[in-house]
Amino acid sequence: MLRKAALVEGSTLILLVLIAVPLKRLMGMPEVVSIIGPIHGLAFLVYFGMLMLFLSRGFLTTKQWGIGFIAAFIPFGSFVFERRQLSQI
């Protein structure tokens, strides 16, 4: 479940940063950010909740949790975290 949440969070961040924001800035289409932004926000909250759940149940170490949290703020970071850290779970 955390692996899926990481992939969804990473995908929505990519959509927001690489598509929605440039469309807003370059093409004057702020409505794209108004749509993708809340979707990404929800995806981030679900991902963060899953990180907390997995940490509390002992499936993640504190270090893995920290890496996963930081990865959520870096484009493609959640994909790397999912592949390198979560494949062990």
NUNUPA-851598 format. One line per 2 residues: number of its first residue (from 1); their letters; for each residue x, y, z of N, C-alpha, C. Coordinates in nm, 2 decimals, m for minus. Layout:
<sites>
NUM) a) X,Y,Z,X,Y,Z,X,Y,Z ~ ...
</sites>
This chain:
<sites>
1) ml) 0.08,m0.12,0.00,0.00,0.00,0.00,0.09,0.13,0.00 ~ 0.19,0.13,0.08,0.29,0.24,0.08,0.35,0.26,m0.06
3) rk) 0.38,0.15,m0.12,0.45,0.16,m0.25,0.35,0.23,m0.35 ~ 0.23,0.20,m0.35,0.13,0.26,m0.44,0.12,0.41,m0.40
5) aa) 0.11,0.44,m0.27,0.10,0.58,m0.23,0.22,0.66,m0.28 ~ 0.34,0.60,m0.27,0.46,0.67,m0.31,0.46,0.70,m0.46
7) lv) 0.41,0.60,m0.54,0.40,0.62,m0.69,0.29,0.73,m0.72 ~ 0.18,0.73,m0.65,0.08,0.83,m0.68,0.13,0.97,m0.64
9) eg) 0.19,0.98,m0.52,0.24,1.10,m0.47,0.35,1.16,m0.57 ~ 0.44,1.07,m0.61,0.54,1.11,m0.71,0.49,1.16,m0.84
11) st) 0.39,1.08,m0.89,0.32,1.12,m1.02,0.25,1.25,m1.01 ~ 0.18,1.28,m0.90,0.11,1.40,m0.89,0.21,1.52,m0.88
13) li) 0.32,1.50,m0.81,0.42,1.60,m0.80,0.48,1.64,m0.93 ~ 0.51,1.53,m1.01,0.56,1.56,m1.15,0.46,1.63,m1.23
15) ll) 0.33,1.59,m1.22,0.23,1.66,m1.30,0.22,1.81,m1.26 ~ 0.23,1.83,m1.13,0.22,1.97,m1.08,0.34,2.05,m1.12
17) vl) 0.46,2.00,m1.10,0.58,2.08,m1.12,0.62,2.09,m1.27 ~ 0.60,1.98,m1.35,0.65,1.99,m1.48,0.54,2.02,m1.59
19) ia) 0.41,2.01,m1.54,0.30,2.04,m1.64,0.22,2.16,m1.59 ~ 0.16,2.15,m1.47,0.06,2.25,m1.43,0.12,2.39,m1.40
21) vp) 0.24,2.39,m1.33,0.30,2.52,m1.30,0.35,2.59,m1.43 ~ 0.42,2.52,m1.52,0.45,2.58,m1.65,0.33,2.63,m1.73
23) lk) 0.23,2.55,m1.73,0.11,2.60,m1.80,0.05,2.73,m1.74 ~ 0.06,2.73,m1.61,0.01,2.85,m1.54,0.10,2.97,m1.57
25) rl) 0.23,2.95,m1.56,0.32,3.07,m1.58,0.34,3.11,m1.73 ~ 0.35,3.01,m1.81,0.38,3.04,m1.95,0.26,3.06,m2.04
27) mg) 0.15,2.99,m2.01,0.03,3.00,m2.09,m0.09,3.07,m2.03 ~ m0.07,3.12,m1.90,m0.18,3.19,m1.83,m0.30,3.10,m1.80
29) mp) m0.27,2.97,m1.76,m0.38,2.88,m1.73,m0.37,2.84,m1.59 ~ m0.41,2.93,m1.49,m0.40,2.89,m1.35,m0.50,2.78,m1.31
31) ev) m0.60,2.76,m1.39,m0.70,2.65,m1.35,m0.64,2.52,m1.35 ~ m0.53,2.49,m1.42,m0.46,2.36,m1.42,m0.40,2.34,m1.28
33) vs) m0.34,2.44,m1.22,m0.29,2.43,m1.09,m0.40,2.41,m0.99 ~ m0.51,2.48,m1.01,m0.63,2.47,m0.92,m0.68,2.33,m0.92
35) ii) m0.66,2.25,m1.02,m0.71,2.11,m1.03,m0.60,2.02,m0.97 ~ m0.48,2.03,m1.03,m0.38,1.93,m0.99,m0.33,1.96,m0.85
37) gp) m0.32,2.08,m0.81,m0.27,2.12,m0.67,m0.34,2.04,m0.56 ~ m0.47,2.05,m0.55,m0.54,1.98,m0.44,m0.53,1.82,m0.46
39) ih) m0.52,1.78,m0.58,m0.51,1.63,m0.60,m0.37,1.59,m0.54 ~ m0.27,1.67,m0.57,m0.13,1.64,m0.52,m0.14,1.65,m0.36
41) gl) m0.20,1.75,m0.31,m0.21,1.77,m0.17,m0.27,1.65,m0.10 ~ m0.38,1.60,m0.15,m0.44,1.48,m0.10,m0.35,1.36,m0.11
43) af) m0.28,1.35,m0.22,m0.19,1.23,m0.24,m0.08,1.24,m0.14 ~ m0.03,1.36,m0.12,0.08,1.38,m0.02,0.03,1.34,0.12
45) lv) m0.08,1.39,0.16,m0.14,1.35,0.29,m0.15,1.20,0.31 ~ m0.20,1.13,0.21,m0.22,0.99,0.21,m0.08,0.92,0.23
47) yf) 0.01,0.97,0.14,0.15,0.91,0.15,0.21,0.94,0.29 ~ 0.20,1.06,0.34,0.25,1.09,0.47,0.19,1.00,0.58
49) gm) 0.06,0.98,0.57,m0.02,0.90,0.66,0.03,0.75,0.66 ~ 0.06,0.71,0.53,0.11,0.57,0.52,0.25,0.56,0.57
51) lm) 0.33,0.66,0.55,0.47,0.66,0.61,0.46,0.65,0.76 ~ 0.37,0.73,0.82,0.35,0.72,0.97,0.30,0.59,1.02
53) lf) 0.21,0.53,0.94,0.15,0.40,0.98,0.26,0.29,0.97 ~ 0.34,0.29,0.87,0.44,0.19,0.85,0.55,0.21,0.95
55) ls) 0.58,0.33,0.99,0.68,0.36,1.10,0.63,0.31,1.23 ~ 0.50,0.34,1.26,0.45,0.30,1.39,0.43,0.15,1.41
57) rg) 0.42,0.08,1.29,0.40,m0.07,1.30,0.53,m0.14,1.28 ~ 0.64,m0.07,1.27,0.78,m0.13,1.27,0.82,m0.18,1.13
59) fl) 0.75,m0.14,1.03,0.78,m0.18,0.89,0.89,m0.09,0.83 ~ 0.91,0.03,0.89,1.01,0.12,0.84,1.09,0.16,0.96
61) tt) 1.22,0.18,0.94,1.31,0.24,1.04,1.29,0.39,1.04 ~ 1.34,0.46,1.14,1.33,0.61,1.14,1.41,0.66,1.03
63) kq) 1.52,0.61,0.99,1.60,0.65,0.88,1.52,0.64,0.75 ~ 1.46,0.52,0.73,1.38,0.50,0.61,1.26,0.60,0.60
65) wg) 1.20,0.62,0.72,1.09,0.72,0.72,1.14,0.86,0.68 ~ 1.26,0.90,0.73,1.31,1.03,0.70,1.34,1.04,0.55
67) ig) 1.40,0.94,0.49,1.43,0.94,0.35,1.30,0.95,0.27 ~ 1.20,0.87,0.31,1.07,0.88,0.24,1.01,1.01,0.25
69) fi) 1.02,1.08,0.37,0.96,1.21,0.38,1.03,1.31,0.30 ~ 1.16,1.31,0.30,1.24,1.41,0.22,1.21,1.38,0.07
71) aa) 1.20,1.26,0.03,1.18,1.22,m0.11,1.06,1.28,m0.17 ~ 0.96,1.30,m0.08,0.83,1.35,m0.13,0.84,1.50,m0.18
73) fi) 0.95,1.57,m0.14,0.96,1.70,m0.18,1.05,1.72,m0.31 ~ 1.11,1.61,m0.35,1.20,1.61,m0.47,1.13,1.54,m0.59
75) pf) 1.12,1.61,m0.70,1.07,1.54,m0.82,1.14,1.41,m0.85 ~ 1.07,1.31,m0.87,1.12,1.17,m0.89,1.17,1.11,m0.76
77) gs) 1.18,1.18,m0.65,1.23,1.13,m0.53,1.14,1.01,m0.47 ~ 1.01,1.02,m0.48,0.93,0.91,m0.43,0.95,0.78,m0.52
79) fv) 0.98,0.80,m0.64,1.00,0.68,m0.73,1.13,0.61,m0.68 ~ 1.23,0.69,m0.66,1.36,0.63,m0.61,1.34,0.57,m0.47
81) fe) 1.27,0.63,m0.38,1.24,0.58,m0.25,1.17,0.45,m0.26 ~ 1.07,0.45,m0.35,0.98,0.32,m0.37,1.07,0.21,m0.42
83) rr) 1.16,0.24,m0.51,1.24,0.13,m0.57,1.35,0.08,m0.48 ~ 1.42,0.18,m0.41,1.53,0.14,m0.33,1.50,0.09,m0.19
85) ql) 1.40,0.16,m0.13,1.37,0.13,0.01,1.26,0.04,0.03 ~ 1.15,0.05,m0.05,1.03,m0.02,m0.02,1.03,m0.16,m0.09
87) sq) 1.13,m0.18,m0.18,1.14,m0.32,m0.24,1.18,m0.42,m0.13 ~ 1.24,m0.37,m0.02,1.28,m0.46,0.09,1.17,m0.50,0.18
89) i) 1.06,m0.43,0.17,0.95,m0.46,0.26,0.86,m0.57,0.21
</sites>
